[in-house]
Amino acid sequence: WLRHQGEPPPHGPAGIIMNVSVSFDNKWAAFTLRQSETGLQTVWTLDLERDVATPFVEAGWMPVWAPDGASIFYRSEGKTYELRRKYLRDQRVETLVSDNFATPYDASADSRNLIFTRTKSSVDIGVVGTQAGDTPQILLSSEHEERNPAFSPDGRWFVYSSSEPGQYEIFVRRLPMTDEKWAISSGGGLQAMGSRDG
């Protein structure tokens, strides 16, 4: 469907396609499909070589493909809003963060860590290990909104957008966190990511 300029996914219901995540081998994609009639959001996978789309999560959105290709991270929808991981082979599901609308954005290249946002009084950024039971660590929490975080390919930095300047701009910070930060946009910036070659 990437070649069909926004047409509905093959063999899938009509709806709005959002939050596309492509696997590191470029053979698969995961995406959110919001059904036009019901508003239900589901996560689908798409075999890019065969053009076959398959439902993967019944109620979820914002899929993030694990770099090792074995699983997909997503936010569950419905009675609870949890950050979860679902494995492709055995369909096993793990909960990584269970509060405050935790939403995944990027996995580290070694698949060991996940950077996410949570929503309390504002939108904050955290990181959590990808094994069930790992404790989340909040990196940025302020009266401003910090959104759209992404790791650098080597995992030593992360990029994000912040409303602190009065409009959204892009910033870069080190990992582990220090007080240093660098603005890399002016005049507005919202959703940045690093190229895979660094």
C-alpha positions as CSV (number, residue, x, y, z in Angstrom):
1,W,0.0,0.0,0.0
2,L,3.0,2.3,0.3
3,R,3.1,2.2,-3.5
4,H,-0.7,2.8,-3.8
5,Q,-0.6,6.4,-2.6
6,G,-2.9,6.1,0.5
7,E,-5.3,3.4,-0.7
8,P,-6.8,1.1,2.0
9,P,-4.5,-1.8,2.9
10,P,-5.0,-5.0,0.8
11,H,-7.7,-7.2,2.2
12,G,-8.4,-4.8,5.1
13,P,-11.3,-2.5,6.0
14,A,-11.4,1.0,4.8
15,G,-10.1,3.6,7.3
16,I,-7.4,6.1,8.1
17,I,-3.8,4.7,8.1
18,M,-1.5,6.2,10.7
19,N,1.8,5.6,12.6
20,V,3.6,3.5,10.1
21,S,6.7,1.6,11.3
22,V,8.9,-0.3,8.9
23,S,11.0,-3.3,10.0
24,F,14.8,-2.9,9.9
25,D,15.0,-5.5,7.0
26,N,12.4,-3.4,5.1
27,K,10.2,-6.5,4.5
28,W,7.4,-5.6,6.9
29,A,5.5,-2.6,8.1
30,A,3.2,-2.1,11.1
31,F,0.5,0.6,11.2
32,T,-2.6,1.8,13.0
33,L,-5.9,1.6,11.1
34,R,-8.7,3.7,12.4
35,Q,-12.0,2.3,11.0
36,S,-14.1,5.0,9.3
37,E,-17.5,3.8,10.6
38,T,-16.6,2.8,14.2
39,G,-13.5,4.9,15.0
40,L,-11.9,1.6,16.4
41,Q,-8.1,1.7,16.2
42,T,-6.3,-1.6,15.4
43,V,-2.7,-2.5,14.7
44,W,-2.0,-4.3,11.4
45,T,1.1,-5.8,9.9
46,L,1.8,-5.7,6.2
47,D,4.1,-8.1,4.2
48,L,5.7,-5.6,1.8
49,E,6.8,-8.3,-0.6
50,R,3.4,-10.0,-0.9
51,D,1.2,-6.9,-0.3
52,V,-0.8,-8.9,2.4
53,A,-2.1,-7.0,5.4
54,T,-3.1,-8.9,8.6
55,P,-4.7,-7.7,11.9
56,F,-2.2,-7.9,14.8
57,V,-3.7,-6.1,17.8
58,E,-7.5,-5.7,18.2
59,A,-7.4,-2.4,20.1
60,G,-4.1,-0.5,19.9
61,W,-2.2,2.2,18.2
62,M,1.3,3.7,17.6
63,P,3.2,0.5,16.7
64,V,7.0,0.5,16.9
65,W,8.8,-2.4,15.3
66,A,11.6,-3.9,17.4
67,P,14.9,-3.7,15.6
68,D,15.4,-7.5,16.0
69,G,12.1,-8.0,14.1
70,A,10.7,-10.4,16.8
71,S,8.1,-8.1,18.3
72,I,6.1,-4.9,18.0
73,F,5.6,-2.3,20.8
74,Y,2.3,-0.5,20.9
75,R,-0.2,1.3,23.2
76,S,-3.3,-0.6,24.1
77,E,-6.7,1.0,23.9
78,G,-9.9,0.4,25.7
79,K,-10.4,0.1,29.4
80,T,-6.6,0.5,30.0
81,Y,-4.0,2.4,28.2
82,E,-0.8,0.4,28.6
83,L,2.5,0.2,26.7
84,R,2.8,-3.4,25.6
85,R,5.0,-5.7,23.6
86,K,3.6,-8.4,21.4
87,Y,5.7,-11.2,19.8
88,L,5.1,-12.2,16.3
89,R,5.9,-15.9,16.6
90,D,3.9,-17.0,19.6
91,Q,1.6,-13.9,20.0
92,R,2.7,-13.5,23.6
93,V,1.9,-10.1,25.1
94,E,3.9,-8.3,27.8
95,T,3.0,-5.0,29.6
96,L,6.0,-2.7,30.0
97,V,4.4,0.5,31.4
98,S,0.9,0.5,32.8
99,D,-0.1,4.1,33.6
100,N,-0.5,7.6,32.3
101,F,-1.2,6.8,28.6
102,A,2.3,5.6,28.0
103,T,3.0,5.6,24.3
104,P,6.0,4.1,22.5
105,Y,8.0,6.1,20.0
106,D,11.3,4.4,19.3
107,A,13.4,1.3,20.2
108,S,17.1,1.4,20.6
109,A,19.1,-0.4,17.9
110,D,20.0,-3.3,20.2
111,S,16.3,-3.7,21.1
112,R,17.1,-3.3,24.8
113,N,15.4,0.0,25.5
114,L,12.3,1.8,24.5
115,I,11.7,5.6,24.6
116,F,8.1,6.7,25.3
117,T,5.8,9.5,26.3
118,R,3.4,9.7,29.2
119,T,0.6,12.2,29.8
120,K,0.0,13.6,33.3
121,S,-0.4,17.3,33.7
122,S,1.7,17.7,30.6
123,V,3.5,15.3,28.2
124,D,6.7,13.8,29.5
125,I,9.4,11.6,28.1
126,G,10.7,8.3,29.6
127,V,12.7,5.3,28.8
128,V,12.1,1.7,29.9
129,G,13.9,-1.6,29.3
130,T,12.2,-4.0,27.0
131,Q,11.9,-6.9,29.4
132,A,8.8,-7.4,31.4
133,G,9.4,-6.0,35.0
134,D,11.9,-3.4,34.0
135,T,11.4,-0.1,35.8
136,P,10.5,3.0,33.7
137,Q,12.8,6.1,34.1
138,I,11.4,9.5,33.4
139,L,13.9,11.6,31.5
140,L,12.0,14.9,31.0
141,S,9.1,16.2,33.1
142,S,8.2,19.8,33.2
143,E,5.3,22.2,32.7
144,H,6.1,22.1,29.0
145,E,5.1,19.4,26.6
146,E,7.9,17.1,25.3
147,R,6.9,14.9,22.4
148,N,8.1,12.6,19.6
149,P,11.3,11.3,21.1
150,A,13.7,9.1,19.1
151,F,17.0,7.5,19.8
152,S,20.2,8.2,17.8
153,P,21.4,5.0,16.1
154,D,24.2,4.5,18.6
155,G,21.9,5.1,21.6
156,R,24.0,7.9,23.0
157,W,21.6,10.7,22.2
158,F,17.9,11.3,21.8
159,V,16.0,13.9,19.9
160,Y,12.6,15.3,20.8
161,S,10.2,18.3,20.3
162,S,9.4,20.7,23.1
163,S,7.0,23.5,23.6
164,E,9.4,25.3,25.9
165,P,10.4,28.1,23.5
166,G,6.7,29.1,23.0
167,Q,6.3,26.9,19.9
168,Y,7.5,23.4,19.2
169,E,11.2,23.2,18.4
170,I,13.6,20.2,18.1
171,F,16.2,19.5,20.8
172,V,19.0,16.9,21.2
173,R,20.2,15.6,24.6
174,R,22.7,13.0,25.8
175,L,22.0,9.6,27.2
176,P,22.6,9.1,30.1
177,M,21.0,12.5,30.8
178,T,22.9,15.6,31.6
179,D,21.8,19.2,31.9
180,E,23.1,20.0,28.4
181,K,20.7,20.4,25.5
182,W,21.0,21.6,21.9
183,A,18.3,23.2,19.8
184,I,18.6,22.1,16.2
185,S,15.5,23.8,14.7
186,S,14.3,27.4,14.6
187,G,11.0,28.6,13.3
188,G,9.3,25.4,14.4
189,G,10.0,21.7,14.5
190,L,7.9,18.7,15.5
191,Q,8.9,15.2,14.6
192,A,12.6,14.4,14.1
193,M,14.5,11.2,13.8
194,G,18.1,10.2,13.0
195,S,19.1,8.4,9.9
196,R,20.1,4.7,10.5
197,D,23.6,5.3,9.3
198,G,24.1,7.9,12.1
